[in-house]
C-alpha cells in the first residue's frame, strides 16, 4: 500500500496498516507530522493560527489507542495537538517509517477489470515511480484555500483564513470577514479585540453551538445509547439543549438558518454570540461587488 500525508488521518491509516502487518510506503512532502495542526509546518498545507483550539472536546477527538493526557484542557490548542500527533507517531514507531520531504507529484490508476484503481496505482515522487495495490490519500481537505470571486476590484488588503496567523494584523483597521464556518467565526472574534470595526458576511444563516452546555463540553452529552435513538429524536434533544443554553441564532443577532440543526455542519463558538450581542461584530449578508475600498452587499447596503 501507499499512504500520502502524515497528518491526523495519515497517522491513523499508517497505524492500522502496521497493526495488520501490511507493507506500505509513506510519503509526506513536509519535514514533520501533524498536518494543518502544525503552525510551523513547511509542507505548505498548515492552516493553524495562534488562537486556534479544537472545536470537539478532548475525549471525543483523541485516538482510542492513545488517549490525550487527562490534565489537558477540554479543548486543547494547536500547539498541544501538534505535540500529541508527534507523540502518537513516536509511541507507535511510525515516525521512522515516513519518507519526509517527499512530495507526491503524480498518481494514476492502473488498468484493471473494475472501477479506476482496481488494477492498482502508479505513484510518482522525486525518487521515481512505483506501483501499489492500494492507495490511501490523506493530504488534507483544508490544505488548499478556496477563494471566492466577486465583480469589481478591492483595493484594500485581503487574504484567506488559510494565511491568517495572529490578531495583530487587524489592529486599528476596518475588517470584513466573509464566511461563518469555524475559521470565519474565530477570525472575526479575534479581529473584534483589536480592529476599529468588524463586519461578518454570510450567504446563509447557521446554527452556532456553544462549546459548553450546562457546565459540560456540548459534544459529551451523547452516549453509546444515542446510536439506538431515531435521528429525529436525537436532533430534537440537541435543538432543545442549544435553545436552552444559547437561544436561537435569530434572537442573538444572527441570520435565521435555512436548515435544522445537524442537517449541515454546525459552527462551534462560545465567543461569537457575545461579540455580536455587544456590537463588536456586525452581521451582513453576502457580498454583491467590490468598488475600490467599498464593499456592496446584496441587501443594497455598503
C-alpha positions as CSV (number, residue, x, y, z in Angstrom):
1,X,0.0,0.0,0.0
2,X,0.9,3.7,-0.3
3,X,0.0,6.4,2.2
4,X,0.1,10.1,1.2
5,X,0.3,12.6,4.1
6,X,1.3,12.4,7.7
7,X,-1.4,14.5,9.3
8,X,-4.0,13.1,11.7
9,X,-5.7,10.8,9.1
10,X,-2.4,9.6,7.6
11,X,-1.2,8.7,11.1
12,X,-4.3,6.7,11.8
13,X,-4.1,4.9,8.4
14,X,-0.5,4.0,8.9
15,X,-1.1,2.6,12.4
16,X,-3.9,0.5,11.1
17,X,-1.6,-0.9,8.4
18,X,1.2,-1.6,10.9
19,X,-1.3,-3.3,13.3
20,X,-2.3,-5.7,10.4
21,X,1.2,-6.4,9.1
22,X,0.5,-4.7,5.7
23,X,3.6,-3.4,4.0
24,X,3.4,0.2,2.8
25,X,5.4,3.2,1.7
26,X,4.5,6.6,3.3
27,X,5.2,10.0,1.8
28,X,5.0,13.4,3.4
29,X,6.0,16.5,1.5
30,X,7.0,18.4,4.7
31,X,9.5,17.6,7.4
32,X,7.1,16.9,10.3
33,X,3.9,15.1,11.2
34,X,0.7,16.9,12.3
35,X,-0.6,18.3,9.0
36,X,-2.7,21.5,9.4
37,X,-2.2,21.5,13.2
38,X,1.5,22.3,12.9
39,X,1.5,26.1,12.6
40,X,5.2,25.9,11.5
41,X,4.7,23.1,9.1
42,X,6.8,23.5,6.0
43,X,4.6,21.4,3.7
44,X,2.6,24.5,2.7
45,X,-0.7,23.0,4.0
46,X,-0.8,24.3,7.5
47,X,-4.0,26.2,8.3
48,X,-3.4,26.8,12.0
49,X,-3.4,30.3,13.6
50,X,-2.2,31.4,17.0
51,X,-5.6,31.3,18.7
52,X,-6.7,28.0,17.2
53,X,-8.2,25.4,19.6
54,X,-10.2,22.2,19.0
55,X,-13.9,22.5,18.3
56,X,-14.5,19.0,19.5
57,X,-13.6,18.1,23.1
58,X,-10.5,16.1,24.0
59,X,-12.2,12.7,24.8
60,X,-14.1,12.7,21.5
61,X,-11.0,13.8,19.4
62,X,-8.2,11.6,20.7
63,X,-7.2,8.3,19.2
64,X,-8.7,5.5,21.3
65,X,-5.4,3.6,21.3
66,X,-3.5,6.7,22.6
67,X,-5.6,8.9,24.9
68,X,-4.6,12.5,25.5
69,X,-3.3,13.4,29.0
70,X,-6.2,13.7,31.4
71,X,-4.9,17.0,32.8
72,X,-5.1,18.7,29.3
73,X,-7.9,21.3,28.8
74,X,-11.2,20.3,27.4
75,X,-10.3,22.0,24.1
76,X,-6.6,21.8,23.5
77,X,-4.7,24.4,21.5
78,X,-3.0,23.8,18.2
79,X,0.4,23.5,19.9
80,X,-0.8,20.8,22.2
81,X,-2.4,19.0,19.3
82,X,0.9,19.2,17.3
83,X,2.7,17.7,20.3
84,X,0.0,15.0,20.6
85,X,0.4,13.9,17.0
86,X,4.2,13.8,17.3
87,X,4.0,11.7,20.5
88,X,1.5,9.4,18.8
89,X,3.8,8.8,15.9
90,X,6.8,8.3,18.1
91,X,5.0,6.0,20.6
92,X,3.9,3.5,17.9
93,X,7.2,3.7,15.9
94,X,5.5,5.4,13.0
95,X,7.9,8.4,12.6
96,X,10.8,6.3,11.2
97,X,8.5,4.8,8.5
98,X,7.8,8.2,6.9
99,X,9.7,9.5,3.8
100,X,9.8,13.2,4.8
101,X,10.4,16.0,2.3
102,X,9.0,13.7,-0.4
103,X,6.1,15.3,-2.4
104,X,3.9,13.0,-4.5
105,X,4.0,14.5,-8.0
106,X,1.6,12.3,-9.8
107,X,-0.9,9.5,-9.2
108,X,-2.5,7.4,-11.9
109,X,-4.9,4.4,-11.7
110,X,-3.6,1.3,-13.4
111,X,-5.7,-0.8,-15.8
112,X,-8.0,-3.3,-14.1
113,X,-11.2,-5.2,-14.6
114,X,-13.4,-2.9,-12.5
115,X,-13.5,0.7,-11.4
116,X,-10.5,3.0,-11.7
117,X,-7.8,1.8,-9.3
118,X,-8.9,-1.8,-9.4
119,X,-5.6,-2.7,-11.1
120,X,-3.6,-0.7,-8.5
121,X,-2.0,2.7,-8.6
122,X,1.1,4.3,-10.1
123,X,2.7,6.9,-7.7
124,X,5.5,9.3,-8.7
125,X,7.8,11.1,-6.3
126,X,11.1,12.8,-6.9
127,X,12.7,9.4,-6.2
128,X,10.9,7.7,-9.1
129,X,7.6,5.9,-9.9
130,X,6.3,2.8,-8.1
131,X,3.2,0.7,-8.4
132,X,0.9,-0.1,-5.4
133,X,-2.1,-2.4,-4.9
134,X,-3.8,0.1,-2.6
135,X,-3.6,3.9,-2.1
136,X,-4.6,5.9,0.9
137,X,-4.8,9.6,0.3
138,X,-4.6,11.8,3.4
139,X,-3.3,15.1,2.0
140,X,-5.8,17.2,4.0
141,X,-9.0,18.8,2.7
142,X,-8.0,22.2,4.2
143,X,-4.6,22.2,2.5
144,X,-5.8,24.3,-0.5
145,X,-7.7,27.5,0.2
146,X,-11.0,28.1,-1.7
147,X,-11.0,31.7,-3.0
148,X,-14.5,33.2,-3.9
149,X,-14.7,35.7,-6.7
150,X,-17.0,38.8,-6.9
151,X,-17.4,41.5,-9.5
152,X,-15.2,44.6,-9.2
153,X,-11.9,45.2,-7.6
154,X,-11.0,45.6,-3.9
155,X,-8.1,48.0,-3.2
156,X,-7.8,47.0,0.4
157,X,-5.6,44.3,1.8
158,X,-7.2,40.8,1.6
159,X,-6.2,37.3,2.4
160,X,-7.7,33.8,3.0
161,X,-8.0,32.4,6.5
162,X,-5.5,29.8,5.4
163,X,-2.9,32.5,5.5
164,X,-4.0,34.0,8.8
165,X,-1.6,33.8,11.8
166,X,-2.3,36.3,14.6
167,X,-4.8,39.0,15.5
168,X,-2.3,41.9,15.5
169,X,-2.8,42.2,11.7
170,X,-6.2,43.7,12.4
171,X,-5.2,46.4,14.8
172,X,-6.8,49.8,14.1
173,X,-8.5,48.6,10.8
174,X,-12.0,48.2,9.5
175,X,-12.3,44.5,8.8
176,X,-14.7,42.4,6.8
177,X,-14.7,38.6,7.3
178,X,-16.6,36.5,4.7
179,X,-17.9,33.2,5.8
180,X,-19.4,31.8,9.1
181,X,-17.6,28.5,9.3
182,X,-15.5,27.7,12.3
183,X,-12.5,29.6,11.0
184,X,-14.5,32.6,9.9
185,X,-16.0,33.0,13.3
186,X,-12.7,32.5,15.0
187,X,-11.1,35.2,12.8
188,X,-14.0,37.6,13.3
189,X,-13.8,37.2,17.1
190,X,-10.0,37.7,17.0
191,X,-10.4,40.8,14.9
192,X,-13.1,42.3,17.2
193,X,-10.5,42.6,20.0
194,X,-8.2,45.0,18.1
195,X,-10.0,46.3,15.0
196,X,-11.9,49.6,14.7
197,X,-14.9,47.7,13.3
198,X,-15.7,44.2,12.2
199,X,-18.3,43.0,9.7
200,X,-19.1,39.3,9.3
201,X,-20.8,38.5,6.0
202,X,-22.6,35.2,5.2
203,X,-24.7,33.8,2.4
204,X,-27.0,32.0,4.8
205,X,-27.6,31.5,8.5
206,X,-26.0,28.8,10.5
207,X,-26.6,27.1,13.9
208,X,-23.9,28.2,16.4
209,X,-23.2,25.7,19.1
210,X,-21.6,26.9,22.3
211,X,-18.6,24.8,23.4
212,X,-20.2,24.2,26.8
213,X,-23.8,23.5,27.8
214,X,-24.8,23.1,31.5
215,X,-21.2,23.1,32.5
216,X,-20.0,20.3,30.2
217,X,-18.5,20.2,26.7
218,X,-21.5,20.1,24.5
219,X,-20.4,17.1,22.5
220,X,-20.1,15.0,25.6
221,X,-23.9,14.7,26.1
222,X,-24.1,11.9,23.6
223,X,-23.5,8.3,24.7
224,X,-23.4,4.9,23.0
225,X,-27.1,4.6,23.7
226,X,-27.6,7.6,21.3
227,X,-26.9,5.2,18.4
228,X,-30.2,3.4,19.2
229,X,-32.2,6.6,19.1
230,X,-34.0,7.6,15.9
231,X,-32.2,10.6,14.3
232,X,-35.2,12.9,14.6
233,X,-35.3,12.2,18.4
234,X,-31.6,12.8,18.8
235,X,-31.8,16.0,16.8
236,X,-34.7,17.3,18.8
237,X,-32.7,16.7,22.0
238,X,-29.8,18.8,20.7
239,X,-32.1,21.5,19.5
240,X,-33.6,21.8,22.9
241,X,-30.2,21.8,24.6
242,X,-28.9,24.5,22.3
243,X,-32.1,26.5,22.7
244,X,-31.9,26.5,26.5
245,X,-28.1,27.2,26.6
246,X,-27.7,29.7,23.8
247,X,-31.1,30.6,22.3
248,X,-32.0,30.8,18.7
249,X,-29.5,32.4,16.2
250,X,-32.1,34.9,15.1
251,X,-32.7,36.0,18.7
252,X,-29.0,36.7,19.1
253,X,-28.5,38.9,16.1
254,X,-27.5,36.3,13.5
255,X,-29.5,35.4,10.3
256,X,-32.1,32.7,10.7
257,X,-30.7,29.3,9.4
258,X,-32.3,27.8,6.4
259,X,-32.0,24.3,7.8
260,X,-32.5,22.4,11.0
261,X,-29.7,21.7,13.4
262,X,-27.5,18.7,12.3
263,X,-28.7,19.0,8.7
264,X,-25.4,20.7,7.9
265,X,-22.1,21.0,9.7
266,X,-22.7,23.3,12.7
267,X,-20.3,26.0,13.7
268,X,-18.9,25.9,17.2
269,X,-18.1,29.2,19.0
270,X,-18.5,30.3,22.6
271,X,-17.5,33.9,21.7
272,X,-19.4,34.9,18.6
273,X,-22.8,35.3,20.1
274,X,-21.5,37.6,22.8
275,X,-19.4,39.6,20.4
276,X,-22.5,40.2,18.2
277,X,-24.6,41.0,21.2
278,X,-22.0,43.5,22.4
279,X,-21.9,45.2,19.0
280,X,-18.3,44.3,18.4
281,X,-19.3,42.3,15.3
282,X,-22.0,43.4,12.8
283,X,-23.6,40.8,10.7
284,X,-24.0,41.4,6.9
285,X,-25.4,39.4,4.0
286,X,-23.3,38.1,1.1
287,X,-21.1,40.4,-0.9
288,X,-22.5,41.7,-4.2
289,X,-19.5,43.5,-5.6
290,X,-16.3,45.5,-4.8
291,X,-15.7,49.1,-5.7
292,X,-12.3,50.2,-4.6
293,X,-12.3,50.5,-0.8
294,X,-16.1,50.0,-0.7
295,X,-17.9,46.7,-0.5
296,X,-21.5,46.4,-1.7
297,X,-23.8,43.8,-0.1
298,X,-26.8,42.0,-1.7
299,X,-29.2,43.9,0.5
300,X,-28.2,47.2,-1.0
301,X,-26.0,48.4,1.9
302,X,-22.3,49.1,1.5
